[in-house]
Amino acid sequence: MVLLTLAQCKCASWEKNDGDSNDDDDASSMMIGDDDDNDDDNDDDDDDNDDDDNDDDDDDNDDDGDNDNINNGNMMRMIVMMMMSSSSLNSMTEENELQDEVNAIYNDFLEASDLIPTLKIFSKLCECLSINEKNYKTVFSSLKLKLTSRKFQTLSSILEKKAKHVDYKNKPCSKSKILIIGSGPIGLRTAIEAALLGAQVFVVESRNSFSRNNVLHLWPFLITDLKALGIKSFFGKFCAGTLDHISIRRLQCILLKICLVLGIQVYAETIFYDILQPSDGKAWRCKFKPTSSYLNGIEFDVVVGCDGKSNSLKFKRKEFRGKLAIAITCNFVNTYTKAEAGVEEISGVAYIYNQDFFHQLKENTGIELENIVYYKDETHYFVMTAKKKSLLDKGVILQDYKDVFQLLSQENVCHEALLQYAKEAADFSTKYQLPHHNFAKNHSGKEDVAMFDFTSIHQAEYSSRIVERKGKRLLLCIAGDVLLEPFWPTGSGCARGFLGAMDVAWMIKGFSSGHDSMDLIQERESIFNILSQTKPDTLMKPYEKYSIDPFTRYPNLNTRLFKKEQIGHLIDKSDGNFSLETLHKNEENKASKINEAKQSGVDPDTLLAWCKEQTHGYPNISMTDMSESWKNGLAFCAIVNRYRPDLFAMLHMDGVPVCTFGVHCQGHIGALC
């Protein structure tokens, strides 16, 4: 740069000398004209000759000086041009080096395999490209303009195609701020839809890592959906061939990266714990830990809970209990050896379809299972349903208890025996092909083996709620496991979770567009009512047509299934102070059930009184309510006997009612059969 400056100064100096020489030429010309006048005055010949000789000498000297200056000037111009070309080359080199650095950072971003590293690398990428990652409206377009990576350009083309769908036209949620609680696959999928609708989206996650090794079975529509989001730009082997599964952690990482590229802000180690109603000119806000979080000052329009059992929004849930089912999941390290690659997967074996397999398993190992699944992904993942007797016989469960919580409590389980049980089951089911039994580690750094109760499945009583204070509406929704708990081996968790995420996005679109609160709730709860009934073969086809519009996914959809009177309690416009603790009061739920019953023409109190009257006089039958009193089937038999005594007679043996068929009614709901 110093040489360039000196050369430029020298060149300028010589250009100035050239200019002086030209001035002299002009003066000489004028003088030459004067000399012509002197000739007219008849000067002396000697003087003329002397003048001519002097003029010739001067002209020769001037010509030599001019030539030297011209040559020097041209040379310096050439030197300067060469130096400037060198400078341009240097600039281009620096630019290429910067682009190489950016592409290297982007490759690191693609390879990142956990929450915090992914967030840090993306921030580094934005900083290197001078992109404000908090400006959600420009992050994607800025990346597309500045990031030349072929991999990113492929991804951006896919996402642009997705964003052109009619559902996202005119960005109907561009004025909305949406909070997603939880960065599981469902929370991130919901965030992506909200961002495509134009909203400013914030995701909070209480943890600092993605630690779930378990593998998800993918329904066919999920594979199509994830490909449409560009998943192959991050994981080229996704669902190659007949594979139809992916590890939870890998899926989370990929969805997180798509979120960041779309301008969604993700905050790790941030805990949501309350909602503040409008005050002092502020709309709805939320409280977070740490209290210094930037999020504490943001006014939200929508809050979506996708945090599983944590259920931060405190939506009321109901429990469904069935026959005892004890599940065991385990993950072994996958070292990607040739021997491991040759182990055949088990997409699902149930006792009823392959009894010989399970009989041999019991005979060889003493292990009794009802089903088993094995997927090979980042880990060797097994999930099985074990019979209680074999767990007791193998010393996994130390003592038998009727209460399932006590039965599977940590104090009643031998961890070493559980590890051995899992190893033996895995060995036999894979025909002893697994070359090792090194357990992967869970978030606590221990062997990733878990045993838990499948007997109980929880489901939310409703999926949405709208609260209004001081003219400001707030939409509360839930999706994922908190909405509908899955049965893992079927893959229903991720599938119904994604469907629920799209349903939430559809409601958010209507809410942001100013649709009537009652109409929104009525439609949403009607859609939720059929979610638990969905199966791969009951959904619409083709999957490529799926969108957030529920009519593209659910056949024969009735969005007015509930009467407005039945769901009116889900809209809160009262003047009272708002609190999550009082949002879902028992009184409201009871009032809702009574209201629902009345709308159907039945008063539950009147019905209970009638049942008491009809069973009066039958020994050992006490009608106290409409649930527990029906469990043993006696009340049902008594009512049938009262109106159709010809079908059977209610006899008594040792005080226990029996029918004429000789079947003891005690403990049999279907005693008549």
DAJO-V607449 format. One record per pair of residues at least 24 apart in sequence whose C-alpha atoms are under 6 Angstrom apart, sorted by the first residue. I is the first residue (numbers start at 1). GAP is how many residues later the second one is. Records with the same first field share a line. If there is no record, write none. Layout:
I=GAP ; GAP
This chain:
103=46
114=95 ; 96
115=94 ; 95
136=127
139=124
140=121 ; 122
155=75 ; 78
158=72
168=29
171=26 ; 27
172=25
173=24 ; 25 ; 26 ; 339
174=24 ; 25
176=125
177=24 ; 123 ; 124
178=122 ; 124 ; 125
179=24 ; 124
180=124
181=124 ; 125
182=124 ; 125
185=67
186=294 ; 311
187=119
190=311
192=67
201=63
202=63 ; 64
203=63
204=62 ; 63 ; 66
205=63 ; 64 ; 65
206=63 ; 64 ; 65
207=62
208=60 ; 61
210=39
211=232
212=37
214=33 ; 34
215=31 ; 32 ; 33
216=29 ; 30 ; 31
217=28 ; 274
218=26 ; 27
221=322
301=173
302=172 ; 173
303=173
304=172 ; 173 ; 174
305=173
306=172 ; 173 ; 174
308=173 ; 174
309=173
316=144 ; 145
317=142 ; 143 ; 144
318=140 ; 141
319=138 ; 139
320=136 ; 137
321=134 ; 135
322=133
323=132
324=131
325=129 ; 130
326=59 ; 60 ; 126 ; 127 ; 128
327=57 ; 58 ; 124 ; 125
328=55 ; 56 ; 122 ; 123
329=53 ; 54 ; 120 ; 121
330=51 ; 52 ; 118 ; 119
331=48 ; 49 ; 50 ; 108 ; 109 ; 117
332=47 ; 48 ; 106 ; 107 ; 108
333=46 ; 105 ; 106 ; 107
334=45 ; 46
343=90
345=29 ; 30
346=27 ; 28
347=26
348=24 ; 25
457=28
458=27
459=24 ; 25
465=105 ; 106
466=105
467=104 ; 105
468=105
502=46
506=42
523=36
526=33 ; 35
566=30
632=34 ; 35 ; 36 ; 37
633=35 ; 36
